[in-house]
Amino acid sequence: MIYTAHITIMPLKELLDPQGKAVIGGLSNLGISNIKDVRIGKRITLQVEADSSEAAQVIAEDATKKLLANPVMEQFEIQMA
Amino acid sequence: MIYTAHITIMPLKELLDPQGKAVIGGLSNLGISNIKDVRIGKRITLQVEADSSEAAQVIAEDATKKLLANPVMEQFEIQMA
């Protein structure tokens, strides 16, 4: 069966997020000044072939650790749909 | 008050996602072959100053339409935390 896994990857809280800071500047140039903080990460949707949702989650976690997320700078969360 | 808005921006279903296709190739090089499809989008977290959660959502939607998402290629979804 095919299972859907949603992976959210965000920059670690301790780190500056330069892309987010740039967006705050862009918003303020557009006259939107009540957005105080912006953090930008990735959202990845996987279609995983597996025998069970649990097995699919293990595969998604493996893929995230090996390729998708950088644990030095990012934290991730996996949600099975 | 400060409200948190989570914005998920994904490439439209009708469009090819070249970044996702590249990741499928990368996964297969790592020996992970049971992931059949990958779609890569953005996840943005905003801290919005507003009088109510509804007002904060309106501001987040405005910011998303004006700066964060490209409606020609992307769809978005806003979730208030």
Backbone of each chain as nested JSON, in Angstrom:
{
  "chains": [
    {"id": "A", "residues": [
      {"number": 1, "name": "MET", "atoms": {"N": [0.828, -1.209, 0.0], "CA": [0.0, 0.0, 0.0], "C": [0.862, 1.259, 0.0]}},
      {"number": 2, "name": "ILE", "atoms": {"N": [0.238, 2.347, -0.439], "CA": [0.978, 3.617, -0.449], "C": [0.519, 4.48, 0.735]}},
      {"number": 3, "name": "TYR", "atoms": {"N": [1.47, 4.926, 1.527], "CA": [1.17, 5.812, 2.656], "C": [1.782, 7.185, 2.4]}},
      {"number": 4, "name": "THR", "atoms": {"N": [1.11, 8.214, 2.92], "CA": [1.606, 9.577, 2.763], "C": [2.257, 10.038, 4.058]}},
      {"number": 5, "name": "ALA", "atoms": {"N": [3.481, 10.528, 3.942], "CA": [4.184, 11.08, 5.107], "C": [4.458, 12.558, 4.847]}},
      {"number": 6, "name": "HIS", "atoms": {"N": [4.094, 13.387, 5.825], "CA": [4.405, 14.824, 5.74], "C": [5.576, 15.111, 6.666]}},
      {"number": 7, "name": "ILE", "atoms": {"N": [6.607, 15.693, 6.116], "CA": [7.796, 16.011, 6.915], "C": [7.95, 17.522, 6.996]}},
      {"number": 8, "name": "THR", "atoms": {"N": [8.06, 18.013, 8.205], "CA": [8.29, 19.448, 8.407], "C": [9.704, 19.621, 8.916]}},
      {"number": 9, "name": "ILE", "atoms": {"N": [10.485, 20.418, 8.209], "CA": [11.883, 20.647, 8.591], "C": [12.059, 22.137, 8.852]}},
      {"number": 10, "name": "MET", "atoms": {"N": [12.442, 22.485, 10.074], "CA": [12.602, 23.901, 10.425], "C": [14.019, 24.161, 10.928]}},
      {"number": 11, "name": "PRO", "atoms": {"N": [14.506, 25.39, 10.719], "CA": [15.819, 25.726, 11.3], "C": [15.727, 25.639, 12.82]}},
      {"number": 12, "name": "LEU", "atoms": {"N": [16.775, 25.167, 13.471], "CA": [16.794, 25.075, 14.94], "C": [16.532, 26.441, 15.559]}},
      {"number": 13, "name": "LYS", "atoms": {"N": [15.825, 26.428, 16.678], "CA": [15.443, 27.679, 17.349], "C": [16.655, 28.539, 17.707]}},
      {"number": 14, "name": "GLU", "atoms": {"N": [17.77, 27.881, 18.023], "CA": [18.955, 28.607, 18.488], "C": [19.639, 29.36, 17.345]}},
      {"number": 15, "name": "LEU", "atoms": {"N": [19.297, 28.988, 16.115], "CA": [20.013, 29.568, 14.982], "C": [19.26, 30.756, 14.397]}},
      {"number": 16, "name": "LEU", "atoms": {"N": [20.017, 31.708, 13.901], "CA": [19.449, 32.779, 13.106], "C": [18.878, 32.173, 11.837]}},
      {"number": 17, "name": "ASP", "atoms": {"N": [17.806, 32.765, 11.314], "CA": [17.237, 32.312, 10.054], "C": [17.296, 33.495, 9.082]}},
      {"number": 18, "name": "PRO", "atoms": {"N": [18.407, 33.604, 8.34], "CA": [18.616, 34.797, 7.502], "C": [17.516, 34.987, 6.461]}},
      {"number": 19, "name": "GLN", "atoms": {"N": [16.989, 33.859, 5.931], "CA": [15.911, 33.944, 4.941], "C": [14.665, 34.573, 5.592]}},
      {"number": 20, "name": "GLY", "atoms": {"N": [14.384, 34.14, 6.819], "CA": [13.25, 34.702, 7.551], "C": [13.435, 36.187, 7.826]}},
      {"number": 21, "name": "LYS", "atoms": {"N": [14.651, 36.56, 8.212], "CA": [14.935, 37.974, 8.485], "C": [14.731, 38.802, 7.222]}},
      {"number": 22, "name": "ALA", "atoms": {"N": [15.146, 38.258, 6.074], "CA": [14.972, 38.972, 4.803], "C": [13.491, 39.168, 4.505]}},
      {"number": 23, "name": "VAL", "atoms": {"N": [12.675, 38.163, 4.82], "CA": [11.241, 38.278, 4.567], "C": [10.615, 39.351, 5.458]}},
      {"number": 24, "name": "ILE", "atoms": {"N": [11.066, 39.451, 6.716], "CA": [10.551, 40.518, 7.582], "C": [10.815, 41.871, 6.928]}},
      {"number": 25, "name": "GLY", "atoms": {"N": [12.015, 42.047, 6.383], "CA": [12.336, 43.29, 5.682], "C": [11.433, 43.526, 4.489]}},
      {"number": 26, "name": "GLY", "atoms": {"N": [11.198, 42.468, 3.715], "CA": [10.328, 42.592, 2.542], "C": [8.909, 42.959, 2.936]}},
      {"number": 27, "name": "LEU", "atoms": {"N": [8.402, 42.347, 3.998], "CA": [7.048, 42.646, 4.469], "C": [6.954, 44.099, 4.923]}},
      {"number": 28, "name": "SER", "atoms": {"N": [7.977, 44.562, 5.616], "CA": [7.93, 45.935, 6.104], "C": [7.963, 46.912, 4.928]}},
      {"number": 29, "name": "ASN", "atoms": {"N": [8.694, 46.573, 3.86], "CA": [8.665, 47.406, 2.641], "C": [7.283, 47.452, 2.016]}},
      {"number": 30, "name": "LEU", "atoms": {"N": [6.496, 46.387, 2.217], "CA": [5.131, 46.352, 1.682], "C": [4.142, 46.998, 2.646]}},
      {"number": 31, "name": "GLY", "atoms": {"N": [4.62, 47.512, 3.746], "CA": [3.725, 48.168, 4.703], "C": [3.118, 47.223, 5.722]}},
      {"number": 32, "name": "ILE", "atoms": {"N": [3.607, 45.972, 5.762], "CA": [3.099, 45.025, 6.759], "C": [4.096, 44.986, 7.907]}},
      {"number": 33, "name": "SER", "atoms": {"N": [3.744, 45.649, 9.027], "CA": [4.729, 45.821, 10.094], "C": [4.355, 45.063, 11.358]}},
      {"number": 34, "name": "ASN", "atoms": {"N": [3.201, 44.406, 11.368], "CA": [2.826, 43.703, 12.601], "C": [3.228, 42.224, 12.601]}},
      {"number": 35, "name": "ILE", "atoms": {"N": [4.08, 41.832, 11.665], "CA": [4.661, 40.488, 11.714], "C": [6.049, 40.62, 12.326]}},
      {"number": 36, "name": "LYS", "atoms": {"N": [6.197, 40.03, 13.529], "CA": [7.386, 40.29, 14.337], "C": [8.483, 39.284, 14.084]}},
      {"number": 37, "name": "ASP", "atoms": {"N": [8.116, 38.077, 13.673], "CA": [9.157, 37.086, 13.421], "C": [8.71, 36.142, 12.314]}},
      {"number": 38, "name": "VAL", "atoms": {"N": [9.669, 35.722, 11.507], "CA": [9.401, 34.803, 10.403], "C": [10.473, 33.726, 10.43]}},
      {"number": 39, "name": "ARG", "atoms": {"N": [10.051, 32.483, 10.392], "CA": [11.024, 31.401, 10.26], "C": [10.612, 30.546, 9.079]}},
      {"number": 40, "name": "ILE", "atoms": {"N": [11.575, 30.207, 8.247], "CA": [11.271, 29.516, 7.002], "C": [11.922, 28.148, 6.985]}},
      {"number": 41, "name": "GLY", "atoms": {"N": [11.111, 27.149, 6.75], "CA": [11.608, 25.792, 6.668], "C": [11.047, 25.098, 5.441]}},
      {"number": 42, "name": "LYS", "atoms": {"N": [11.115, 23.768, 5.454], "CA": [10.64, 22.997, 4.318], "C": [9.496, 22.1, 4.732]}},
      {"number": 43, "name": "ARG", "atoms": {"N": [8.626, 21.831, 3.779], "CA": [7.569, 20.855, 3.989], "C": [7.669, 19.862, 2.837]}},
      {"number": 44, "name": "ILE", "atoms": {"N": [7.868, 18.591, 3.173], "CA": [8.074, 17.581, 2.151], "C": [7.018, 16.503, 2.298]}},
      {"number": 45, "name": "THR", "atoms": {"N": [6.377, 16.15, 1.197], "CA": [5.374, 15.092, 1.222], "C": [5.921, 13.886, 0.475]}},
      {"number": 46, "name": "LEU", "atoms": {"N": [5.941, 12.738, 1.161], "CA": [6.438, 11.505, 0.544], "C": [5.29, 10.526, 0.332]}},
      {"number": 47, "name": "GLN", "atoms": {"N": [5.322, 9.815, -0.776], "CA": [4.435, 8.667, -0.971], "C": [5.285, 7.421, -0.798]}},
      {"number": 48, "name": "VAL", "atoms": {"N": [4.993, 6.668, 0.265], "CA": [5.854, 5.545, 0.628], "C": [5.1, 4.233, 0.447]}},
      {"number": 49, "name": "GLU", "atoms": {"N": [5.743, 3.308, -0.249], "CA": [5.162, 1.977, -0.409], "C": [5.617, 1.11, 0.754]}},
      {"number": 50, "name": "ALA", "atoms": {"N": [4.67, 0.599, 1.529], "CA": [5.026, -0.226, 2.698], "C": [3.83, -1.068, 3.095]}},
      {"number": 51, "name": "ASP", "atoms": {"N": [4.088, -2.01, 4.014], "CA": [3.027, -2.923, 4.451], "C": [2.126, -2.305, 5.506]}},
      {"number": 52, "name": "SER", "atoms": {"N": [2.652, -1.317, 6.227], "CA": [1.852, -0.686, 7.273], "C": [2.294, 0.764, 7.412]}},
      {"number": 53, "name": "SER", "atoms": {"N": [1.453, 1.557, 8.077], "CA": [1.779, 2.957, 8.305], "C": [3.057, 3.073, 9.143]}},
      {"number": 54, "name": "GLU", "atoms": {"N": [3.233, 2.146, 10.105], "CA": [4.428, 2.172, 10.953], "C": [5.677, 1.924, 10.121]}},
      {"number": 55, "name": "ALA", "atoms": {"N": [5.606, 0.935, 9.22], "CA": [6.758, 0.636, 8.365], "C": [7.057, 1.831, 7.461]}},
      {"number": 56, "name": "ALA", "atoms": {"N": [5.992, 2.479, 6.958], "CA": [6.184, 3.642, 6.092], "C": [6.86, 4.767, 6.863]}},
      {"number": 57, "name": "GLN", "atoms": {"N": [6.473, 4.926, 8.127], "CA": [7.077, 5.988, 8.936], "C": [8.571, 5.734, 9.159]}},
      {"number": 58, "name": "VAL", "atoms": {"N": [8.939, 4.462, 9.361], "CA": [10.358, 4.128, 9.533], "C": [11.145, 4.485, 8.271]}},
      {"number": 59, "name": "ILE", "atoms": {"N": [10.567, 4.181, 7.113], "CA": [11.239, 4.504, 5.847], "C": [11.371, 6.023, 5.688]}},
      {"number": 60, "name": "ALA", "atoms": {"N": [10.287, 6.74, 6.015], "CA": [10.317, 8.203, 5.89], "C": [11.377, 8.797, 6.822]}},
      {"number": 61, "name": "GLU", "atoms": {"N": [11.493, 8.236, 8.031], "CA": [12.475, 8.743, 8.981], "C": [13.894, 8.488, 8.478]}},
      {"number": 62, "name": "ASP", "atoms": {"N": [14.102, 7.302, 7.94], "CA": [15.397, 6.949, 7.377], "C": [15.771, 7.932, 6.258]}},
      {"number": 63, "name": "ALA", "atoms": {"N": [14.819, 8.171, 5.36], "CA": [15.076, 9.085, 4.238], "C": [15.364, 10.493, 4.739]}},
      {"number": 64, "name": "THR", "atoms": {"N": [14.63, 10.918, 5.771], "CA": [14.832, 12.275, 6.289], "C": [16.219, 12.415, 6.895]}},
      {"number": 65, "name": "LYS", "atoms": {"N": [16.621, 11.412, 7.69], "CA": [17.927, 11.499, 8.347], "C": [19.067, 11.394, 7.345]}},
      {"number": 66, "name": "LYS", "atoms": {"N": [18.88, 10.562, 6.295], "CA": [19.984, 10.331, 5.367], "C": [20.122, 11.429, 4.324]}},
      {"number": 67, "name": "LEU", "atoms": {"N": [18.996, 12.051, 3.95], "CA": [19.079, 12.968, 2.807], "C": [18.392, 14.314, 3.018]}},
      {"number": 68, "name": "LEU", "atoms": {"N": [17.23, 14.327, 3.683], "CA": [16.398, 15.524, 3.61], "C": [16.751, 16.6, 4.636]}},
      {"number": 69, "name": "ALA", "atoms": {"N": [17.062, 16.177, 5.852], "CA": [17.315, 17.171, 6.899], "C": [18.781, 17.171, 7.301]}},
      {"number": 70, "name": "ASN", "atoms": {"N": [19.253, 18.321, 7.721], "CA": [20.614, 18.467, 8.224], "C": [20.52, 18.681, 9.738]}},
      {"number": 71, "name": "PRO", "atoms": {"N": [20.838, 17.638, 10.518], "CA": [20.587, 17.704, 11.966], "C": [21.412, 18.776, 12.677]}},
      {"number": 72, "name": "VAL", "atoms": {"N": [22.495, 19.261, 12.044], "CA": [23.303, 20.304, 12.669], "C": [22.547, 21.627, 12.691]}},
      {"number": 73, "name": "MET", "atoms": {"N": [21.689, 21.836, 11.696], "CA": [21.006, 23.126, 11.581], "C": [19.491, 23.025, 11.651]}},
      {"number": 74, "name": "GLU", "atoms": {"N": [18.957, 21.815, 11.537], "CA": [17.507, 21.697, 11.391], "C": [16.916, 20.653, 12.331]}},
      {"number": 75, "name": "GLN", "atoms": {"N": [15.66, 20.862, 12.697], "CA": [14.922, 19.821, 13.409], "C": [13.782, 19.378, 12.492]}},
      {"number": 76, "name": "PHE", "atoms": {"N": [13.358, 18.123, 12.64], "CA": [12.263, 17.679, 11.781], "C": [11.198, 16.931, 12.558]}},
      {"number": 77, "name": "GLU", "atoms": {"N": [10.06, 16.802, 11.913], "CA": [8.88, 16.181, 12.506], "C": [8.188, 15.43, 11.381]}},
      {"number": 78, "name": "ILE", "atoms": {"N": [7.785, 14.184, 11.657], "CA": [7.105, 13.404, 10.626], "C": [5.691, 13.114, 11.073]}},
      {"number": 79, "name": "GLN", "atoms": {"N": [4.76, 13.337, 10.145], "CA": [3.352, 13.121, 10.435], "C": [2.822, 12.185, 9.361]}},
      {"number": 80, "name": "MET", "atoms": {"N": [2.225, 11.073, 9.759], "CA": [1.618, 10.178, 8.764], "C": [0.189, 10.645, 8.496]}},
      {"number": 81, "name": "ALA", "atoms": {"N": [-0.186, 10.712, 7.217], "CA": [-1.537, 11.208, 6.88], "C": [-2.528, 10.045, 6.888]}}
    ]},
    {"id": "B", "residues": [
      {"number": 1, "name": "MET", "atoms": {"N": [-1.515, 41.175, 21.372], "CA": [-1.024, 39.814, 21.615], "C": [-0.312, 39.24, 20.39]}},
      {"number": 2, "name": "ILE", "atoms": {"N": [0.541, 38.265, 20.658], "CA": [1.278, 37.648, 19.551], "C": [0.637, 36.288, 19.229]}},
      {"number": 3, "name": "TYR", "atoms": {"N": [0.278, 36.106, 17.968], "CA": [-0.286, 34.833, 17.518], "C": [0.685, 34.16, 16.55]}},
      {"number": 4, "name": "THR", "atoms": {"N": [0.663, 32.836, 16.568], "CA": [1.535, 32.081, 15.669], "C": [0.718, 31.549, 14.498]}},
      {"number": 5, "name": "ALA", "atoms": {"N": [1.197, 31.818, 13.284], "CA": [0.543, 31.284, 12.082], "C": [1.527, 30.374, 11.36]}},
      {"number": 6, "name": "HIS", "atoms": {"N": [1.065, 29.166, 11.036], "CA": [1.888, 28.242, 10.249], "C": [1.358, 28.241, 8.819]}},
      {"number": 7, "name": "ILE", "atoms": {"N": [2.223, 28.505, 7.878], "CA": [1.821, 28.544, 6.472], "C": [2.518, 27.415, 5.733]}},
      {"number": 8, "name": "THR", "atoms": {"N": [1.731, 26.616, 5.044], "CA": [2.298, 25.541, 4.229], "C": [2.099, 25.914, 2.762]}},
      {"number": 9, "name": "ILE", "atoms": {"N": [3.173, 25.956, 2.024], "CA": [3.112, 26.33, 0.609], "C": [3.644, 25.165, -0.212]}},
      {"number": 10, "name": "MET", "atoms": {"N": [2.794, 24.603, -1.073], "CA": [3.22, 23.44, -1.865], "C": [3.062, 23.75, -3.359]}},
      {"number": 11, "name": "PRO", "atoms": {"N": [3.901, 23.119, -4.189], "CA": [3.706, 23.278, -5.636], "C": [2.337, 22.715, -6.028]}},
      {"number": 12, "name": "LEU", "atoms": {"N": [1.668, 23.355, -6.956], "CA": [0.352, 22.878, -7.411], "C": [0.453, 21.438, -7.913]}},
      {"number": 13, "name": "LYS", "atoms": {"N": [-0.588, 20.663, -7.665], "CA": [-0.594, 19.247, -8.045], "C": [-0.353, 19.043, -9.536]}},
      {"number": 14, "name": "GLU", "atoms": {"N": [-0.824, 19.985, -10.355], "CA": [-0.744, 19.848, -11.805], "C": [0.683, 20.037, -12.316]}},
      {"number": 15, "name": "LEU", "atoms": {"N": [1.554, 20.625, -11.475], "CA": [2.888, 20.967, -11.949], "C": [3.899, 19.9, -11.576]}},
      {"number": 16, "name": "LEU", "atoms": {"N": [4.864, 19.711, -12.429], "CA": [6.034, 18.907, -12.093], "C": [6.773, 19.593, -10.952]}},
      {"number": 17, "name": "ASP", "atoms": {"N": [7.385, 18.813, -10.083], "CA": [8.186, 19.376, -9.008], "C": [9.613, 18.86, -9.209]}},
      {"number": 18, "name": "PRO", "atoms": {"N": [10.439, 19.601, -9.952], "CA": [11.775, 19.11, -10.318], "C": [12.649, 18.822, -9.098]}},
      {"number": 19, "name": "GLN", "atoms": {"N": [12.502, 19.629, -8.038], "CA": [13.279, 19.413, -6.819], "C": [12.893, 18.061, -6.192]}},
      {"number": 20, "name": "GLY", "atoms": {"N": [11.59, 17.786, -6.201], "CA": [11.111, 16.5, -5.68], "C": [11.636, 15.337, -6.502]}},
      {"number": 21, "name": "LYS", "atoms": {"N": [11.629, 15.503, -7.828], "CA": [12.138, 14.425, -8.706], "C": [13.617, 14.181, -8.436]}},
      {"number": 22, "name": "ALA", "atoms": {"N": [14.371, 15.254, -8.199], "CA": [15.796, 15.097, -7.908], "C": [15.996, 14.326, -6.61]}},
      {"number": 23, "name": "VAL", "atoms": {"N": [15.123, 14.572, -5.634], "CA": [15.25, 13.869, -4.355], "C": [14.948, 12.381, -4.53]}},
      {"number": 24, "name": "ILE", "atoms": {"N": [13.972, 12.041, -5.367], "CA": [13.7, 10.619, -5.625], "C": [14.97, 9.949, -6.161]}},
      {"number": 25, "name": "GLY", "atoms": {"N": [15.651, 10.63, -7.075], "CA": [16.903, 10.094, -7.611], "C": [17.945, 9.924, -6.525]}},
      {"number": 26, "name": "GLY", "atoms": {"N": [18.072, 10.929, -5.656], "CA": [19.041, 10.862, -4.565], "C": [18.737, 9.709, -3.627]}},
      {"number": 27, "name": "LEU", "atoms": {"N": [17.453, 9.516, -3.304], "CA": [17.058, 8.43, -2.406], "C": [17.385, 7.086, -3.025]}},
      {"number": 28, "name": "SER", "atoms": {"N": [17.125, 6.978, -4.315], "CA": [17.378, 5.693, -4.967], "C": [18.882, 5.408, -5.0]}},
      {"number": 29, "name": "ASN", "atoms": {"N": [19.713, 6.449, -5.14], "CA": [21.17, 6.254, -5.039], "C": [21.59, 5.764, -3.659]}},
      {"number": 30, "name": "LEU", "atoms": {"N": [20.807, 6.121, -2.637], "CA": [21.105, 5.679, -1.269], "C": [20.492, 4.308, -0.973]}},
      {"number": 31, "name": "GLY", "atoms": {"N": [19.835, 3.722, -1.961], "CA": [19.24, 2.404, -1.765], "C": [17.826, 2.439, -1.208]}},
      {"number": 32, "name": "ILE", "atoms": {"N": [17.233, 3.628, -1.152], "CA": [15.85, 3.733, -0.668], "C": [14.945, 3.82, -1.892]}},
      {"number": 33, "name": "SER", "atoms": {"N": [14.292, 2.695, -2.197], "CA": [13.558, 2.656, -3.461], "C": [12.049, 2.576, -3.274]}},
      {"number": 34, "name": "ASN", "atoms": {"N": [11.582, 2.482, -2.024], "CA": [10.126, 2.38, -1.835], "C": [9.443, 3.726, -1.613]}},
      {"number": 35, "name": "ILE", "atoms": {"N": [10.142, 4.807, -1.898], "CA": [9.487, 6.119, -1.891], "C": [9.167, 6.473, -3.329]}},
      {"number": 36, "name": "LYS", "atoms": {"N": [7.868, 6.537, -3.623], "CA": [7.423, 6.635, -5.009], "C": [7.247, 8.059, -5.491]}},
      {"number": 37, "name": "ASP", "atoms": {"N": [6.958, 8.965, -4.58], "CA": [6.805, 10.352, -5.009], "C": [7.244, 11.286, -3.889]}},
      {"number": 38, "name": "VAL", "atoms": {"N": [7.831, 12.396, -4.292], "CA": [8.303, 13.401, -3.34], "C": [7.863, 14.761, -3.853]}},
      {"number": 39, "name": "ARG", "atoms": {"N": [7.227, 15.535, -2.995], "CA": [6.915, 16.917, -3.357], "C": [7.477, 17.829, -2.274]}},
      {"number": 40, "name": "ILE", "atoms": {"N": [8.135, 18.881, -2.721], "CA": [8.83, 19.746, -1.769], "C": [8.229, 21.139, -1.798]}},
      {"number": 41, "name": "GLY", "atoms": {"N": [7.832, 21.6, -0.633], "CA": [7.283, 22.944, -0.51], "C": [7.935, 23.66, 0.656]}},
      {"number": 42, "name": "LYS", "atoms": {"N": [7.277, 24.733, 1.097], "CA": [7.839, 25.528, 2.185], "C": [6.915, 25.501, 3.39]}},
      {"number": 43, "name": "ARG", "atoms": {"N": [7.505, 25.651, 4.547], "CA": [6.731, 25.799, 5.77], "C": [7.235, 27.062, 6.441]}},
      {"number": 44, "name": "ILE", "atoms": {"N": [6.337, 28.014, 6.638], "CA": [6.737, 29.306, 7.192], "C": [5.957, 29.555, 8.472]}},
      {"number": 45, "name": "THR", "atoms": {"N": [6.663, 29.944, 9.522], "CA": [6.013, 30.259, 10.791], "C": [6.112, 31.756, 11.03]}},
      {"number": 46, "name": "LEU", "atoms": {"N": [4.96, 32.399, 11.229], "CA": [4.924, 33.84, 11.481], "C": [4.506, 34.107, 12.915]}},
      {"number": 47, "name": "GLN", "atoms": {"N": [5.103, 35.114, 13.536], "CA": [4.614, 35.639, 14.813], "C": [3.928, 36.956, 14.498]}},
      {"number": 48, "name": "VAL", "atoms": {"N": [2.606, 36.984, 14.673], "CA": [1.825, 38.145, 14.248], "C": [1.252, 38.87, 15.462]}},
      {"number": 49, "name": "GLU", "atoms": {"N": [1.445, 40.176, 15.496], "CA": [0.872, 40.986, 16.57], "C": [-0.511, 41.435, 16.125]}},
      {"number": 50, "name": "ALA", "atoms": {"N": [-1.538, 41.055, 16.879], "CA": [-2.908, 41.421, 16.5], "C": [-3.812, 41.324, 17.718]}},
      {"number": 51, "name": "ASP", "atoms": {"N": [-5.034, 41.846, 17.568], "CA": [-5.973, 41.861, 18.698], "C": [-6.664, 40.514, 18.891]}},
      {"number": 52, "name": "SER", "atoms": {"N": [-6.754, 39.729, 17.808], "CA": [-7.421, 38.436, 17.917], "C": [-6.784, 37.476, 16.929]}},
      {"number": 53, "name": "SER", "atoms": {"N": [-7.051, 36.187, 17.141], "CA": [-6.525, 35.18, 16.249], "C": [-7.052, 35.402, 14.819]}},
      {"number": 54, "name": "GLU", "atoms": {"N": [-8.308, 35.834, 14.702], "CA": [-8.905, 36.084, 13.385], "C": [-8.163, 37.222, 12.677]}},
      {"number": 55, "name": "ALA", "atoms": {"N": [-7.897, 38.301, 13.416], "CA": [-7.181, 39.44, 12.828], "C": [-5.779, 39.008, 12.408]}},
      {"number": 56, "name": "ALA", "atoms": {"N": [-5.135, 38.173, 13.233], "CA": [-3.787, 37.695, 12.905], "C": [-3.822, 36.849, 11.63]}},
      {"number": 57, "name": "GLN", "atoms": {"N": [-4.878, 36.043, 11.491], "CA": [-4.986, 35.204, 10.295], "C": [-5.129, 36.053, 9.034]}},
      {"number": 58, "name": "VAL", "atoms": {"N": [-5.91, 37.145, 9.14], "CA": [-6.071, 38.043, 7.99], "C": [-4.724, 38.641, 7.582]}},
      {"number": 59, "name": "ILE", "atoms": {"N": [-3.93, 39.044, 8.581], "CA": [-2.611, 39.621, 8.292], "C": [-1.702, 38.566, 7.654]}},
      {"number": 60, "name": "ALA", "atoms": {"N": [-1.743, 37.342, 8.183], "CA": [-0.908, 36.266, 7.639], "C": [-1.301, 35.965, 6.19]}},
      {"number": 61, "name": "GLU", "atoms": {"N": [-2.609, 35.996, 5.918], "CA": [-3.079, 35.717, 4.565], "C": [-2.62, 36.809, 3.6]}},
      {"number": 62, "name": "ASP", "atoms": {"N": [-2.727, 38.042, 4.051], "CA": [-2.279, 39.183, 3.259], "C": [-0.788, 39.046, 2.923]}},
      {"number": 63, "name": "ALA", "atoms": {"N": [0.016, 38.735, 3.94], "CA": [1.461, 38.595, 3.742], "C": [1.764, 37.443, 2.778]}},
      {"number": 64, "name": "THR", "atoms": {"N": [1.014, 36.347, 2.922], "CA": [1.26, 35.188, 2.054], "C": [0.95, 35.53, 0.612]}},
      {"number": 65, "name": "LYS", "atoms": {"N": [-0.19, 36.204, 0.389], "CA": [-0.574, 36.543, -0.988], "C": [0.359, 37.565, -1.605]}},
      {"number": 66, "name": "LYS", "atoms": {"N": [0.816, 38.52, -0.793], "CA": [1.623, 39.605, -1.352], "C": [3.082, 39.219, -1.535]}},
      {"number": 67, "name": "LEU", "atoms": {"N": [3.586, 38.323, -0.695], "CA": [5.037, 38.102, -0.74], "C": [5.457, 36.64, -0.736]}},
      {"number": 68, "name": "LEU", "atoms": {"N": [4.757, 35.799, 0.046], "CA": [5.339, 34.489, 0.331], "C": [5.033, 33.426, -0.712]}},
      {"number": 69, "name": "ALA", "atoms": {"N": [3.806, 33.428, -1.244], "CA": [3.419, 32.376, -2.183], "C": [3.231, 32.951, -3.587]}},
      {"number": 70, "name": "ASN", "atoms": {"N": [3.506, 32.122, -4.571], "CA": [3.275, 32.492, -5.962], "C": [2.063, 31.697, -6.457]}},
      {"number": 71, "name": "PRO", "atoms": {"N": [0.894, 32.351, -6.584], "CA": [-0.347, 31.613, -6.877], "C": [-0.348, 30.921, -8.245]}},
      {"number": 72, "name": "VAL", "atoms": {"N": [0.557, 31.316, -9.13], "CA": [0.625, 30.662, -10.439], "C": [1.187, 29.243, -10.3]}},
      {"number": 73, "name": "MET", "atoms": {"N": [2.068, 29.057, -9.33], "CA": [2.732, 27.767, -9.198], "C": [2.463, 27.061, -7.88]}},
      {"number": 74, "name": "GLU", "atoms": {"N": [1.896, 27.777, -6.919], "CA": [1.805, 27.214, -5.571], "C": [0.427, 27.373, -4.965]}},
      {"number": 75, "name": "GLN", "atoms": {"N": [0.091, 26.438, -4.094], "CA": [-1.109, 26.608, -3.266], "C": [-0.663, 26.739, -1.818]}},
      {"number": 76, "name": "PHE", "atoms": {"N": [-1.473, 27.451, -1.015], "CA": [-1.067, 27.579, 0.375], "C": [-2.232, 27.332, 1.325]}},
      {"number": 77, "name": "GLU", "atoms": {"N": [-1.862, 27.108, 2.561], "CA": [-2.797, 26.781, 3.627], "C": [-2.28, 27.441, 4.895]}},
      {"number": 78, "name": "ILE", "atoms": {"N": [-3.172, 28.108, 5.623], "CA": [-2.743, 28.776, 6.853], "C": [-3.414, 28.117, 8.042]}},
      {"number": 79, "name": "GLN", "atoms": {"N": [-2.627, 27.859, 9.06], "CA": [-3.114, 27.221, 10.269], "C": [-2.71, 28.093, 11.454]}},
      {"number": 80, "name": "MET", "atoms": {"N": [-3.665, 28.517, 12.255], "CA": [-3.317, 29.302, 13.441], "C": [-2.992, 28.341, 14.587]}},
      {"number": 81, "name": "ALA", "atoms": {"N": [-1.884, 28.598, 15.292], "CA": [-1.501, 27.671, 16.377], "C": [-2.205, 28.097, 17.666]}}
    ]}
  ]
}
